[in-house]
Structures are given as C-alpha cells and as structure tokens.
Amino acid sequence: MTINFKIKAIEISQTIDFRGIFEKMKKEFSVAWTDPLMLALNAHNMEYLIITRYGVIALTNATPALEKRVLSFLKPFLKKPFASRTNYDEVEIIIDSSQPMKVNFDNIMLPSSQGKSMLIIGMILAQSVGLESYEKRVDPLLNHLSKEISKFENITAFLQTRGFTKNIIKIMRLEQELVSNLEIFDKPELAWNDADLDLLYTRYVEHLEIADRAKILSEKFKLLQNNIKTAFDMVNAQRANLLEFAIVALFILDILLFFFKE
C-alpha cells in the first residue's frame, strides 16, 4: 500500500515574527523541531508546518483548506506580507515501505513517513523558494545599475545620481537581508546525525541545484559590488575633470579681467 501527498513551500512575507509564532503555536501544537520551526498540526494525517525566518513556510500533506487555515493563523505575525503568493513550489511524496528512498524528477519515494524526512524535504523546498525570491530581485537591480552606469558616458549625467543612489541603497538592503538570512543555505543538524537523512538531504539539494544557484547568486552580488565601484570611480573622475576645468576657466577669467582693467 502506498500513500501519496504533497509538500508545498510558499513565500508569504519578507520576514516573519519567528519568536511570536513560536510562543503562540507551541501552546497549541506539538513542536517537532525548533530551528527551523516544525509543528505537528496533525501527525496522524502527516500535516506538518515548517516556518523559516526568511518568510517562507512549508506544509506537508498540503491541501487548499489547510493552507488557508494556516495562512489565516500566521497573518498577525507577518512583516511586509506579499499580497499575492505567486512564489511557491511543491513536490509529491510517495510513501512505500517496499521501495528505497529515491529522489525523482517530479516526486520523492520514501520507505516511511517519519516527521524528520518531512522536515528535510520541506526545509530544502523552502530554501529553493527563498533562493528564487533573491534571484528575481537581484536580476532587475543588475539591469538597472548597468543602465545607470551607461548614462555616465554623458559628461553631464553624472551630476544626476539620484536613480543610481536609489539602486545602491536597494542593493545594500538586499545584501544585508541575505546575510541576516544565511540559514537559507544551512544544512539542518539532524541531517548530520543520521545517514539516511543525510542521503535524502544530499540528493534533494543536488536535484534542486541549491549549491549551484547559491554560487551564482553570490557571483551576481560580487558583480553588483564591482559595478558600484566602477560607477563611483567614473563619477569621481568626471567630477575631478569638471573641477580642473573650473579652475582653468577661473584662471583664464582672472587673466581677462586683469587685461580689461588695464
């Protein structure tokens, strides 16, 4: 006999009041794990809720009714919630005691339905959704910054740096946010202590290309930093040229005034 259900990860907010949720929900549900927070909503039905600090949740045995109930409960704890929850992903879980663990293209086979396996899968899926959010936010910043830098070819454009400065502020905030949410790349402690869970973690992380995507994201941030440095160098060089021009112009004007006085 096989059991089929889905695990769904959804980005619901930029940040979540993690402590507030923990204090509230630990009184009503069994805490299966603390970091990331995993709550057993109904362990018999394999309904678990995984909450990350970076605004993504994961639901096991996710149904529209369960999703609606959970989102309603979490609403007071969301900081900067998203009006539309279009950034999500899901995976089908197949429980079959006669089959070994296997990560397939569109499903994951498990020999048992232990909660720790649900946590590993839900956490990795949440990491993938979180990474996708950063990927979507970094690419437009790269494009906008490139356009701002190209404007500096015009000798007068460097004086109008408002748009350029706004993009730099957005980049700094995004990078700070990513640094504060480094758990998005973390391997859960329980995977270190269990060979089967470690294998599940390794194979699913490879399947979703978490490490490669994280490396690409890091390279994009480095590119942003290099572009910012280049832009500042261009601005400073242009301003230095303008200052030299102003000094020469004032010198010539001083000479002309001297002759006119004579």
Steps between C-alpha positions, in 0.01 A plus 500: 500500500629842405415842641516811282497863612675827422740730678460863399731794574358853471664840537247697705695797639839671491548414867307320772471562874663166572506539880137614512386202294702259713355632827146490364501171314698289746200530734266352239714254304779254562843640410679238292811714440609849603736635231348512252175491692296189417157454652291184491157632407367146469774237505250218431407666169865598438409869519808698601584868476858618451572871558823673396630841604522620139126506432443156348285227651462137400193283550492122484189326375409844372136551404331830407298487824809444716694772317217750551474415871875531559533829309213648700666395825841641398369833369561703822865388505591599145723803440456644151274220374461442127157578360527221242681177583630413155841378614452139606598145413375156590607140478306175513595256774441127451523280810565137414665269752605263224706765319828669595534876528527659157486858374333505160433788262143563619475305827690356795465137604531429873482167683334661804320820597717610792475869583875555468488412131214748455712767671799436271288516184295798617807695605681441170190592301468818710868578432438463128201736510698749710791489255263557209373812675852643526577399141195691377594809699870509407462479120297824461753682721782385274314626193410834657852555627647428157265757346595761760870441438456534122352845559831616645643503148321834473725754671208672675303192604728419792357802679159327503577203723165467677391183316845352540498566875154345542620181331806486724278529808279216370806283436641567847167416663461181297854386582450578868173306495672202339783507755249509787324200347802277448296206630365490146820306419520298823498125526273398791675348799294181491638420152851487647403232751306257281645331190162450332395861558839621384459304176149642450630850565795461262295359213217753524739795530678376189167451321396861566855625428506699824881525519539606135224759527647637823839532331348684202313733736825571685673577169222742407545685828874523428418636154269758657777607737748529213251704297442734792876551543540564127214749503644688797840512329336643187307759700809605693706523179234712330474729800878531513502596130228755561694646792815530287296664226350746749844589636638561151192705406533715811870550428425613142220725627738655751751573224231655277376719783857615563541610137161670490594699807820610326 
